[in-house]
């Protein structure tokens, strides 16, 4: 449910507002296995994540850079399925609310290849027409609080938004550096949970510094009373500080965490590193909210990559 | 462009760019303003011919591209099948395939839009070649993404792209074919969208690409329709075109889609013809590969027969028919023809199949190779392996196709010679010359 429709903050919106400045973390479910994902999510939770995004892998991740693309490939090779993903979420107990981040075809196809899970008796023996509702209902049942779909613009989102509203889930929209004018107005009127502000053009991936586009985007959004969290390229505590100081209510970090998982030989070591990294990012965000960005710098900014 | 298309495309859903249940715009938010800008440019320049855009396009297609292409009566095929067989010779377009119709149109449009850079994906290399040629012709910098597997199996086209000044970027992900090349081009576009135009190579992708590419390719069917009326004084009973993404298919079919049973003559020109036809049957011939099943465990389809066997879903920006697993993962497709090797298909074709206007059929690798050799030997035309599927279907189904048949030869087969030799050697093909012939 959205703040507008229910008059109260949703779990997602409350998590961002009440933990201001919020840390939102992402990892890909099933990378390298669902069992390890469970330990990793719990580590991110302990480390201070205020919201956790779990990627449900899709074979054609067109919005992802090489790091998350590789994680998705590892997860698919490990046999990660939507049902396995939901069973993982069934088992997770975190203080941070969980969101699923996936591509639209995964949502459409859930339940299409088998007898419908929902009680409508129009069951057909062959494959069903794609429908978003079985996925959303299962997501709500598993305890997820929201959905992010990188290839679903607001123009195509009516069916999913209605299903999310009916099941108390937030549907988070991405605001790109190219989103301006009427489009910005339209999207901001539909946002629930928080606005996912894309820091720069392009795909996901850790970067060495914060893009100037972040500041421009936050300035464009300043008039809207919706929590704003910035992602795409955030990898360090100092980035988090700078972004929060620029006016963001939260920071979103994915590739830098996936890098830890990918480069670790020992899952237990990865668990510790993820918890430490989350804590560093949260400290950075807090520093940004007190205006101590430069004084507390943990690592000096590096020149912009060409 | 023929009149009446707006009425045909209307579906009452309230969404833009859809064909019945198919089409739409499913892309990252960063690309949406670019699609709006492109849609606006498409409406103004392509649909309304603002600033004489379409006049310039047609003039360049005539002088640079070599249009119109002939509609040739294939004498020996006509004799073999005991009916009139006509070939629409898109292999004679500059560059050797119909692909230039679209590439030149889009690069010219990018120029009108003030874009500074062209990117494109390619499978068999024909679209990449056409885009590189169009970009050189119109003085635009150009980069082409191509799967590593395709780079290896289509080397002549890689050389041709480089000759025309384009950079070719091999893509190593997945099976290294068209699907991966499209993903990578979309990523480039999402990063550079403000100054770059992505020349999508088929009637796939988000709106307005399916309509725009179809409009640039519709010249194939428009010419074929008037040429057959001139040569045979009637419309054909059947039109056959190979289908991968579907640009050759939609380009060929678009002018004939309204030729349905009980339809009134479409125009005063038609009614002046001596014998207007009741219905033109349209056959989209897909790559049957080695088998029509999908191996879900392996994530593989040993075919690219999306219209025949696919299910509805979203890939590369559009709702359409796809080769996918029960969970929604896109499976790797296969065809002996790199140009047909794609797990998706254009949304308008999905709609025309769903409504029964287009009949999807498939031809396996072996019958396509036989089609390749047959046309080469009987008519002196070496067809692309893509087109060879259409010729394979002609062999198989000619008795059911009526007295007058048009087959589109979408491109020439020079690019495929290495593949054909290799694949022919593995098989005992009736129509093929002996392999020793090639040893010197």
HADDOCK unambig.tbl for C-alpha pairs under 7 A between the chains (distance, minus, plus):
assign (segid A and resid 58 and name CA) (segid B and resid 329 and name CA) 6.03 0.50 0.50
assign (segid A and resid 59 and name CA) (segid B and resid 329 and name CA) 5.53 0.50 0.50
assign (segid A and resid 59 and name CA) (segid B and resid 330 and name CA) 6.10 0.50 0.50
assign (segid A and resid 60 and name CA) (segid B and resid 183 and name CA) 6.87 0.50 0.50
assign (segid A and resid 62 and name CA) (segid B and resid 183 and name CA) 5.40 0.50 0.50
assign (segid A and resid 62 and name CA) (segid B and resid 186 and name CA) 6.56 0.50 0.50
assign (segid A and resid 62 and name CA) (segid B and resid 187 and name CA) 6.16 0.50 0.50
assign (segid A and resid 63 and name CA) (segid B and resid 28 and name CA) 6.45 0.50 0.50
assign (segid A and resid 63 and name CA) (segid B and resid 187 and name CA) 6.59 0.50 0.50
assign (segid A and resid 82 and name CA) (segid B and resid 327 and name CA) 6.97 0.50 0.50
assign (segid A and resid 104 and name CA) (segid B and resid 314 and name CA) 6.86 0.50 0.50
assign (segid A and resid 105 and name CA) (segid B and resid 313 and name CA) 5.80 0.50 0.50
assign (segid A and resid 105 and name CA) (segid B and resid 314 and name CA) 5.14 0.50 0.50
assign (segid A and resid 105 and name CA) (segid B and resid 328 and name CA) 6.00 0.50 0.50
assign (segid A and resid 106 and name CA) (segid B and resid 327 and name CA) 6.86 0.50 0.50
assign (segid A and resid 106 and name CA) (segid B and resid 328 and name CA) 5.24 0.50 0.50
assign (segid A and resid 109 and name CA) (segid B and resid 327 and name CA) 6.04 0.50 0.50
assign (segid A and resid 109 and name CA) (segid B and resid 328 and name CA) 5.25 0.50 0.50
assign (segid A and resid 110 and name CA) (segid B and resid 327 and name CA) 6.20 0.50 0.50
assign (segid A and resid 112 and name CA) (segid B and resid 326 and name CA) 6.83 0.50 0.50
assign (segid A and resid 113 and name CA) (segid B and resid 326 and name CA) 4.43 0.50 0.50
assign (segid A and resid 113 and name CA) (segid B and resid 327 and name CA) 6.82 0.50 0.50
assign (segid A and resid 129 and name CA) (segid B and resid 312 and name CA) 6.97 0.50 0.50
assign (segid A and resid 130 and name CA) (segid B and resid 312 and name CA) 6.70 0.50 0.50
assign (segid A and resid 130 and name CA) (segid B and resid 313 and name CA) 6.83 0.50 0.50
assign (segid A and resid 150 and name CA) (segid B and resid 28 and name CA) 5.38 0.50 0.50
assign (segid A and resid 151 and name CA) (segid B and resid 26 and name CA) 5.22 0.50 0.50
assign (segid A and resid 151 and name CA) (segid B and resid 27 and name CA) 4.31 0.50 0.50
assign (segid A and resid 151 and name CA) (segid B and resid 28 and name CA) 4.48 0.50 0.50
assign (segid A and resid 152 and name CA) (segid B and resid 26 and name CA) 5.26 0.50 0.50
assign (segid A and resid 152 and name CA) (segid B and resid 27 and name CA) 6.16 0.50 0.50
assign (segid A and resid 152 and name CA) (segid B and resid 28 and name CA) 6.70 0.50 0.50
assign (segid A and resid 153 and name CA) (segid B and resid 26 and name CA) 6.49 0.50 0.50
assign (segid A and resid 153 and name CA) (segid B and resid 27 and name CA) 6.66 0.50 0.50
assign (segid A and resid 153 and name CA) (segid B and resid 28 and name CA) 6.70 0.50 0.50
assign (segid A and resid 153 and name CA) (segid B and resid 29 and name CA) 5.65 0.50 0.50
assign (segid A and resid 174 and name CA) (segid B and resid 29 and name CA) 6.48 0.50 0.50
assign (segid A and resid 175 and name CA) (segid B and resid 29 and name CA) 6.79 0.50 0.50
assign (segid A and resid 176 and name CA) (segid B and resid 29 and name CA) 6.05 0.50 0.50
assign (segid A and resid 176 and name CA) (segid B and resid 30 and name CA) 4.96 0.50 0.50
assign (segid A and resid 177 and name CA) (segid B and resid 30 and name CA) 6.88 0.50 0.50
assign (segid A and resid 178 and name CA) (segid B and resid 30 and name CA) 5.67 0.50 0.50
assign (segid A and resid 178 and name CA) (segid B and resid 33 and name CA) 6.66 0.50 0.50
assign (segid A and resid 179 and name CA) (segid B and resid 30 and name CA) 6.87 0.50 0.50
assign (segid A and resid 179 and name CA) (segid B and resid 33 and name CA) 6.92 0.50 0.50
assign (segid A and resid 201 and name CA) (segid B and resid 30 and name CA) 6.81 0.50 0.50
assign (segid A and resid 201 and name CA) (segid B and resid 190 and name CA) 6.26 0.50 0.50
assign (segid A and resid 201 and name CA) (segid B and resid 191 and name CA) 4.81 0.50 0.50
assign (segid A and resid 202 and name CA) (segid B and resid 187 and name CA) 6.49 0.50 0.50
assign (segid A and resid 202 and name CA) (segid B and resid 190 and name CA) 4.74 0.50 0.50
assign (segid A and resid 202 and name CA) (segid B and resid 191 and name CA) 3.59 0.50 0.50
assign (segid A and resid 203 and name CA) (segid B and resid 187 and name CA) 6.41 0.50 0.50
assign (segid A and resid 203 and name CA) (segid B and resid 191 and name CA) 6.97 0.50 0.50
